[in-house]
Amino acid sequence: MPKAARCRAFLITVIQRHEERRTYAVMKATAEEALETVRSMSVLGTRAYLVGALSRDTVRQLKLKCDDVRFV
């Protein structure tokens, strides 16, 4: 029986012209999946960047689960 893919918490920042930066914690298996998730939620003309990751302890404190997207 294969193991389920492990999720990690990636920090993605979204920049839109004339607005403040927004940073999201995204639980996905890879950074590319996390970026794609945030890009699909954003409007045209925005840029999304991978800026870091969260530790396991922080993920537990925030009670994040796989496929969660949370504004931080």
GUKEMAR-36364 format. One line per 10 residues: their letters; for each residue x, y, z of C-alpha. Coordinates in Angstrom, 1 decimal. Layout:
REM GUKEMAR-36364
a = X/Y/Z ~ ...
This chain:
REM GUKEMAR-36364
mpkaarcraf = 0.0/0.0/0.0 ~ 1.7/3.3/-1.1 ~ 2.1/6.1/1.4 ~ 0.1/9.3/1.1 ~ 2.0/12.3/-0.2 ~ 3.3/14.5/2.7 ~ 2.2/18.0/2.8 ~ 4.5/20.9/3.7 ~ 3.6/24.5/4.5 ~ 4.9/27.0/2.0
litviqrhee = 4.7/30.7/2.3 ~ 3.6/32.4/-0.9 ~ 3.5/36.2/-1.2 ~ 1.1/37.8/-3.8 ~ 1.9/41.3/-5.1 ~ -0.6/43.4/-6.9 ~ 0.0/46.9/-8.2 ~ -1.1/49.6/-5.8 ~ -2.0/47.2/-3.0 ~ -0.2/45.7/0.0
rrtyavmkat = 1.6/42.4/-0.2 ~ -0.4/39.4/1.0 ~ 1.2/36.3/2.3 ~ -0.5/32.9/2.5 ~ 0.5/29.6/4.2 ~ -0.3/26.9/1.7 ~ -0.2/23.2/2.6 ~ 0.8/21.2/-0.5 ~ 3.2/18.4/-1.4 ~ 5.5/20.7/-3.6
aeealetvrs = 6.2/24.4/-3.9 ~ 5.0/24.4/-7.5 ~ 1.6/23.1/-6.4 ~ 1.4/25.8/-3.7 ~ 2.3/28.5/-6.2 ~ -0.3/27.2/-8.7 ~ -3.0/27.1/-6.0 ~ -2.4/30.8/-5.1 ~ -2.2/31.8/-8.7 ~ -5.6/30.2/-9.4
msvlgtrayl = -7.1/32.2/-6.6 ~ -5.6/35.5/-7.7 ~ -6.8/38.0/-10.3 ~ -4.9/38.8/-13.5 ~ -2.0/41.2/-13.1 ~ -0.7/39.7/-9.8 ~ 2.6/38.1/-9.2 ~ 3.1/35.2/-6.7 ~ 6.5/34.3/-5.2 ~ 7.7/31.5/-2.9
vgalsrdtvr = 9.2/33.3/0.1 ~ 9.7/30.4/2.6 ~ 8.2/27.6/4.6 ~ 6.8/27.0/8.0 ~ 8.2/24.5/10.6 ~ 6.3/21.5/11.7 ~ 5.7/23.1/15.1 ~ 4.2/26.2/13.6 ~ 2.0/24.0/11.3 ~ 0.7/22.2/14.4
qlklkcddvr = 0.0/25.4/16.2 ~ -1.9/26.8/13.3 ~ -3.7/23.5/12.9 ~ -3.1/23.4/9.2 ~ -4.2/20.3/7.2 ~ -3.3/19.2/3.6 ~ -4.7/21.5/0.9 ~ -5.4/24.4/3.4 ~ -4.7/27.9/2.3 ~ -4.6/30.5/5.0
fv = -3.8/34.2/5.0 ~ -1.0/35.0/7.5
